[in-house]
């Protein structure tokens, strides 16, 4: 569906707003040229498909909460997953090719987000 025959992709957040998991991670901040983004993923639709709505990082009352509780306007959630037009957003991820050219790496380092209390 994404048009990457080798399947070598990275799933990336498009804004610096990572879920609060309490897990130590390695974080890379990348400057990816727009024409190198394979596609964008609607995180809400993906989480609904894999039935992870209970662990999705939306807080009660968050803008995204109503999307988790209703069916899509048309078709099914698979029709909503891949989006080639939308830009960076809190609930939109991007798929990019792997390996990542070093020239795209803005910074990297160990990183930990405190768990949600």
C-alpha positions in Angstrom: 0.0 0.0 0.0 2.8 2.5 0.7 4.7 1.8 -2.5 8.1 0.9 -0.9 9.0 -2.5 -2.5 11.9 -3.3 -0.1 9.8 -2.6 3.0 12.7 -0.7 4.7 10.8 2.1 6.4 10.9 4.0 9.7 7.7 5.2 11.4 8.3 8.7 12.7 6.4 11.3 14.8 6.0 14.5 12.9 6.1 16.8 15.9 8.0 16.6 19.1 5.1 15.3 21.3 6.0 11.7 22.1 3.7 9.5 24.2 4.5 9.4 27.9 5.5 5.8 28.4 8.3 6.0 31.0 10.5 3.9 28.7 14.1 4.9 28.0 14.5 5.6 24.3 17.0 6.8 21.7 15.6 9.9 20.0 16.6 11.3 16.6 15.4 14.6 15.4 15.4 14.6 11.7 15.0 17.2 9.0 13.4 15.1 6.2 12.9 16.8 2.8 9.2 16.8 2.0 9.7 14.8 -1.2 11.3 12.0 0.8 8.3 11.3 3.0 6.7 8.1 1.6 3.3 8.8 3.2 1.7 10.0 6.4 -0.3 7.8 8.8 -3.4 8.8 10.7 -2.4 7.6 14.1 -6.0 7.5 15.3 -7.2 5.3 12.5 -4.2 3.0 13.0 -4.8 2.7 16.7 -8.5 1.9 16.2 -7.5 -0.8 13.7 -5.1 -2.5 16.0 -7.5 -2.0 18.9 -5.2 0.0 21.1 -7.6 2.8 21.9 -7.3 2.1 25.6 -3.6 2.8 25.5 -3.6 5.6 23.0 -2.0 8.7 24.5 -5.0 11.0 24.1 -6.2 12.4 27.4 -9.9 12.5 28.3 -11.4 15.6 26.7 -8.6 15.8 24.2 -9.5 16.8 20.7 -8.9 13.3 19.4 -11.1 11.4 22.0 -14.3 11.7 19.9 -12.5 10.1 16.9 -11.7 7.1 19.0 -15.4 6.6 19.8 -17.1 6.8 16.4 -17.0 5.0 13.1 -15.4 6.7 10.1 -17.6 9.0 8.0 -17.4 6.7 5.0 -15.7 3.4 4.1 -13.7 1.8 6.9 -10.7 2.8 9.1 -8.3 1.2 6.6 -9.4 3.8 4.1 -8.3 6.5 6.6 -4.8 5.2 7.6 -2.7 6.4 4.7 -2.7 10.1 4.0 -0.5 11.7 1.4 -1.7 15.3 1.8 -1.6 16.3 5.4 1.5 17.8 7.0 3.1 17.5 10.4 0.6 17.2 13.2 0.3 15.7 16.7 -1.8 12.7 15.5 0.0 12.2 12.1 3.1 10.0 11.7 5.3 9.8 8.7 6.9 6.8 7.0 10.4 7.5 5.6 12.9 5.2 3.9 15.6 3.4 5.8 18.6 3.9 6.1 18.4 7.6 6.9 21.1 9.8 5.3 23.3 11.4 8.0 22.6 14.8 6.5 19.0 14.5 7.8 20.0 14.0 11.4 19.7 17.2 13.4 20.4 15.7 16.8 20.3 12.4 18.6 20.6 11.2 22.1 19.2 9.2 25.0 15.8 10.4 26.1 13.2 9.4 28.6 9.7 10.6 29.1 8.3 10.4 32.6 5.3 8.1 32.9 1.8 9.5 33.1 0.7 10.0 36.7 
